[in-house]
């Protein structure tokens, strides 16, 4: 009997675990559960004889892959997959997948929760601002970007986007105005919502030169990855512009500098919260289980991210 391990240092909800188990067992497989583990050695012991894994932000590295002798597939329950060693998976003949789109609405709603908190002066009693009539720029118009645009329209915002991989016609069909360059996006919009992945081309690409283009009262919201921010240059910019607000779902490496220099002009969630809703929790876990069953039974590689 094939074994599927759900290995989550940050556990799924009980509802999600129950639904994952139902899918796995209906396919004739056995589900094993490792939650809230505190050391890599516990994970290495758990993967020894499993055929498949579902993880969240858990690290699947060389050690894990070498310990998992029977592993055929690992699915990251979520969109980002930089916690998976893709080259290592390929070398060990392991298919790596993600579950794109399952957390998208949860992340998009967090964007607006943080935006309102930021422009209302973190509810400290001072006079704040409103979203209606403002311009928001969506940097990377994927699944999350689509939901950000839908919600922004509900707030009465003007919605722009830049994504060289998405057609202008698709954006326009959603009521989103495509802009021809990333510089145009930042020059046009008071609010920027970041959704770019952390790649060799994007790391530290959100720099002082780009952010300096933003209009007065600028707000940068990062629910992507901290690596895409040039944190040193962001500090320089905020020191020069007391109108600039930075809101992030990822604590930067220099968080102490923000605390010392920019009180009231930043907010960082204490732990990445983008996908931390019960709905997203269930959606991503169930999708991961279905993808594993489909791969093991049918060889379906639809969401494969390594080659």
C-alpha positions as CSV (number, residue, x, y, z in Angstrom):
1,X,0.0,0.0,0.0
2,X,1.4,3.4,-1.0
3,X,2.0,5.9,1.8
4,X,1.3,9.6,1.7
5,X,2.9,11.8,4.4
6,X,1.5,15.1,5.4
7,X,4.5,16.8,7.0
8,X,3.7,20.2,8.4
9,X,5.6,22.1,11.0
10,X,2.7,24.6,10.7
11,X,-0.3,22.3,10.7
12,X,-3.3,22.2,8.5
13,X,-6.6,22.8,10.1
14,X,-8.4,19.7,11.4
15,X,-11.0,20.1,8.6
16,X,-8.2,20.1,6.0
17,X,-6.5,17.0,7.5
18,X,-9.8,15.1,7.6
19,X,-10.6,15.9,3.9
20,X,-7.0,15.0,2.8
21,X,-7.3,11.7,4.7
22,X,-10.7,11.0,3.0
23,X,-9.2,11.6,-0.5
24,X,-6.1,9.5,0.2
25,X,-7.9,6.6,1.8
26,X,-10.6,6.6,-1.0
27,X,-7.8,6.0,-3.4
28,X,-6.6,3.0,-1.5
29,X,-3.5,4.7,0.0
30,X,-2.4,5.2,3.6
31,X,-2.0,8.7,5.1
32,X,0.6,9.4,7.8
33,X,0.7,12.7,9.7
34,X,3.7,14.6,11.1
35,X,2.7,17.9,12.7
36,X,4.6,20.5,14.7
37,X,7.9,18.7,14.5
38,X,10.9,20.5,16.0
39,X,13.9,19.0,14.2
40,X,14.9,17.8,10.8
41,X,15.7,14.4,12.2
42,X,12.0,13.8,12.9
43,X,11.2,14.7,9.3
44,X,14.0,12.4,8.0
45,X,12.6,9.5,10.1
46,X,9.1,10.1,8.8
47,X,9.9,10.2,5.1
48,X,11.9,6.9,5.1
49,X,9.3,4.7,3.4
50,X,6.7,7.1,2.0
51,X,5.7,7.4,-1.7
52,X,4.4,10.9,-1.6
53,X,4.6,14.1,0.6
54,X,2.4,17.1,1.2
55,X,4.2,20.0,2.8
56,X,3.5,23.7,3.4
57,X,6.5,25.9,4.1
58,X,8.5,22.8,5.2
59,X,12.0,22.5,3.7
60,X,12.5,19.6,1.3
61,X,16.2,19.6,0.7
62,X,19.0,17.1,-0.1
63,X,18.8,15.5,3.3
64,X,15.1,14.8,3.0
65,X,15.4,13.6,-0.6
66,X,18.2,11.2,0.3
67,X,16.3,9.8,3.3
68,X,13.1,9.3,1.3
69,X,14.1,6.3,-0.8
70,X,10.6,5.5,-2.1
71,X,9.5,9.1,-2.7
72,X,7.9,9.7,-6.1
73,X,6.1,13.1,-5.7
74,X,6.1,16.0,-3.3
75,X,3.4,18.7,-3.4
76,X,3.8,22.1,-1.8
77,X,0.3,23.1,-0.7
78,X,0.5,26.7,-1.9
79,X,1.7,28.8,-4.8
80,X,5.3,29.5,-3.8
81,X,7.7,26.6,-3.9
82,X,11.1,28.0,-3.0
83,X,11.2,25.6,0.0
84,X,11.5,22.7,-2.5
85,X,15.0,21.8,-3.9
86,X,13.8,21.4,-7.5
87,X,17.2,20.3,-8.9
88,X,17.5,17.8,-6.1
89,X,14.0,16.5,-6.8
90,X,14.9,16.0,-10.5
91,X,18.1,14.2,-9.6
92,X,16.2,11.8,-7.3
93,X,13.4,11.3,-9.9
94,X,10.9,13.0,-7.7
95,X,8.1,15.1,-9.2
96,X,7.6,18.4,-7.5
97,X,4.3,20.3,-7.7
98,X,2.6,23.3,-6.2
99,X,-1.1,24.1,-5.9
100,X,-1.5,27.5,-7.8
101,X,-4.6,29.6,-7.1
102,X,-5.8,27.8,-4.0
103,X,-4.6,30.6,-1.6
104,X,-5.1,33.5,-4.0
105,X,-8.2,35.1,-2.5
106,X,-6.8,34.8,1.1
107,X,-3.6,36.6,0.0
108,X,-5.6,39.3,-1.9
109,X,-7.8,40.0,1.1
110,X,-4.7,40.4,3.3
111,X,-3.4,43.0,0.9
112,X,-6.4,45.2,1.6
113,X,-6.5,44.5,5.3
114,X,-2.9,45.8,5.5
115,X,-3.6,48.7,3.2
116,X,-6.5,50.0,5.3
117,X,-4.5,49.5,8.5
118,X,-1.6,51.4,7.1
119,X,-3.4,54.4,5.6
120,X,-5.7,54.7,8.7
121,X,-2.5,55.4,10.7
122,X,-2.8,51.9,12.3
123,X,-6.0,53.1,14.0
124,X,-4.0,55.3,16.4
125,X,-6.7,58.0,16.4
126,X,-5.0,60.3,13.9
127,X,-6.7,61.3,10.6
128,X,-6.0,58.8,7.8
129,X,-6.9,58.4,4.2
130,X,-9.3,56.4,2.0
131,X,-8.8,53.9,-0.9
132,X,-11.6,55.2,-3.2
133,X,-10.3,57.1,-6.1
134,X,-6.7,56.1,-5.6
135,X,-4.6,54.1,-8.1
136,X,-3.3,50.6,-7.4
137,X,-0.6,48.9,-9.4
138,X,-0.5,45.1,-9.5
139,X,3.1,44.0,-10.1
140,X,2.6,40.5,-11.6
141,X,-0.9,39.7,-12.7
142,X,-1.3,36.0,-11.8
143,X,-3.9,34.3,-9.6
144,X,-3.4,36.6,-6.6
145,X,-3.2,39.7,-8.8
146,X,-6.5,38.9,-10.4
147,X,-8.3,38.8,-7.0
148,X,-6.5,42.0,-5.9
149,X,-7.9,43.7,-9.0
150,X,-11.4,42.5,-8.3
151,X,-11.4,43.7,-4.8
152,X,-9.8,47.0,-5.8
153,X,-12.7,47.7,-8.1
154,X,-15.1,47.2,-5.2
155,X,-13.2,49.9,-3.3
156,X,-13.6,52.3,-6.3
157,X,-9.9,52.3,-7.1
158,X,-8.2,52.7,-10.5
159,X,-6.5,49.4,-11.3
160,X,-3.3,49.1,-13.3
161,X,-1.0,46.1,-13.8
162,X,2.4,45.2,-15.3
163,X,3.2,41.6,-16.3
164,X,5.1,40.8,-19.4
165,X,3.8,37.2,-19.3
166,X,0.1,38.1,-19.4
167,X,-1.7,39.5,-22.4
168,X,-3.0,43.1,-22.4
169,X,-6.3,41.8,-23.7
170,X,-6.7,39.5,-20.7
171,X,-6.1,42.3,-18.2
172,X,-8.4,44.7,-20.1
173,X,-11.2,42.0,-20.0
174,X,-11.0,42.2,-16.2
175,X,-11.2,46.0,-16.2
176,X,-7.4,46.4,-15.5
177,X,-5.3,48.8,-17.4
178,X,-2.0,47.2,-18.6
179,X,1.1,49.4,-18.5
180,X,4.0,48.9,-20.8
181,X,6.8,49.0,-18.3
182,X,7.4,48.4,-14.6
183,X,8.6,52.0,-14.3
184,X,5.3,53.2,-15.7
185,X,3.5,51.2,-13.1
186,X,5.4,52.7,-10.2
187,X,5.2,56.2,-11.6
188,X,1.4,56.0,-12.0
189,X,0.2,54.3,-8.8
190,X,0.0,55.4,-5.1
191,X,-0.3,51.8,-4.1
192,X,1.7,48.9,-5.4
193,X,0.9,45.3,-4.6
194,X,3.8,42.9,-5.2
195,X,3.2,39.4,-6.5
196,X,6.5,38.6,-8.2
197,X,8.4,35.4,-7.4
198,X,11.9,35.4,-6.0
199,X,14.2,34.5,-9.0
200,X,17.7,35.5,-10.0
201,X,16.1,38.3,-12.1
202,X,13.8,39.6,-9.4
203,X,15.8,39.4,-6.2
204,X,16.4,43.0,-4.9
205,X,14.7,44.3,-8.0
206,X,12.4,46.5,-6.0
207,X,15.0,49.1,-5.3
208,X,15.4,52.8,-4.6
209,X,15.4,53.9,-8.2
210,X,12.1,52.2,-8.8
211,X,10.3,53.1,-5.6
212,X,11.4,56.8,-6.0
213,X,9.1,57.0,-9.0
214,X,6.0,56.5,-6.8
215,X,3.7,59.5,-6.2
216,X,3.4,61.3,-2.9
217,X,1.7,59.2,-0.2
218,X,3.1,56.0,-1.7
219,X,2.3,52.6,-0.1
220,X,4.2,49.4,-1.0
221,X,2.5,46.1,0.0
222,X,4.6,43.0,-0.2
223,X,2.8,39.6,0.1
224,X,5.4,37.9,-2.1
225,X,9.0,37.3,-0.9
226,X,11.3,39.5,1.1
227,X,14.2,38.6,-1.3
228,X,12.6,40.8,-4.0
229,X,13.1,43.9,-1.9
230,X,16.4,45.7,-1.8
231,X,16.0,46.3,1.9
232,X,19.0,48.6,2.4
233,X,17.8,50.9,-0.4
234,X,14.2,50.8,0.9
235,X,15.5,52.2,4.2
236,X,17.4,54.9,2.4
237,X,14.2,55.9,0.5
238,X,12.0,56.0,3.6
239,X,14.6,58.1,5.4
240,X,14.3,60.6,2.5
241,X,10.5,60.4,2.1
242,X,8.4,60.6,5.2
243,X,5.3,60.0,3.1
244,X,6.3,56.4,2.2
245,X,4.6,53.4,3.9
246,X,5.9,49.8,3.7
247,X,3.5,47.0,4.6
248,X,4.8,43.4,4.4
249,X,3.7,39.9,5.1
250,X,7.4,39.0,5.4
251,X,9.5,40.4,8.2
252,X,12.6,42.0,6.6
253,X,16.1,41.2,7.7
254,X,16.6,44.7,8.9
255,X,13.3,45.0,10.8
256,X,15.0,46.6,13.8
257,X,15.9,49.6,11.6
258,X,12.3,50.1,10.7
259,X,11.3,49.9,14.3
260,X,13.9,52.5,15.3
261,X,13.5,54.9,12.4
262,X,10.0,54.7,11.0
263,X,7.4,54.2,13.7
264,X,3.9,54.2,12.3
265,X,5.1,54.0,8.7
266,X,5.5,50.2,8.5
267,X,3.7,47.0,9.4
268,X,5.0,43.5,9.3
269,X,2.9,40.4,10.2
270,X,4.6,38.4,12.9
271,X,4.4,35.2,10.8
272,X,3.6,34.9,7.1
273,X,-0.2,35.2,7.1
274,X,-1.2,35.3,3.4
275,X,-2.6,31.8,3.3
276,X,-3.6,31.6,6.9
277,X,-7.4,31.3,6.5
278,X,-9.4,28.1,7.1
279,X,-10.7,28.3,3.5
280,X,-7.2,28.5,1.9
281,X,-5.9,25.9,4.3
282,X,-8.5,23.4,3.1
283,X,-8.3,24.4,-0.5
284,X,-4.6,24.0,-0.8
285,X,-4.4,20.7,1.2
286,X,-7.3,19.1,-0.7
287,X,-5.8,20.2,-4.1
288,X,-2.4,18.7,-3.0
289,X,-4.0,15.4,-2.1
290,X,-6.0,15.2,-5.4
291,X,-2.8,16.0,-7.4
292,X,-0.9,13.2,-5.7
293,X,-3.7,10.7,-6.3
294,X,-4.0,11.8,-9.9
295,X,-0.2,11.5,-10.4
296,X,0.2,8.1,-8.7
297,X,-2.9,6.6,-10.5
298,X,-2.8,8.3,-13.9
299,X,0.7,9.9,-14.2
300,X,-0.9,13.4,-14.4
301,X,1.9,16.0,-14.2
302,X,-0.2,19.1,-14.7
303,X,1.2,21.2,-11.9
304,X,4.8,19.9,-12.1
305,X,7.4,22.7,-11.4
306,X,10.6,20.7,-12.0
307,X,11.9,19.0,-15.1
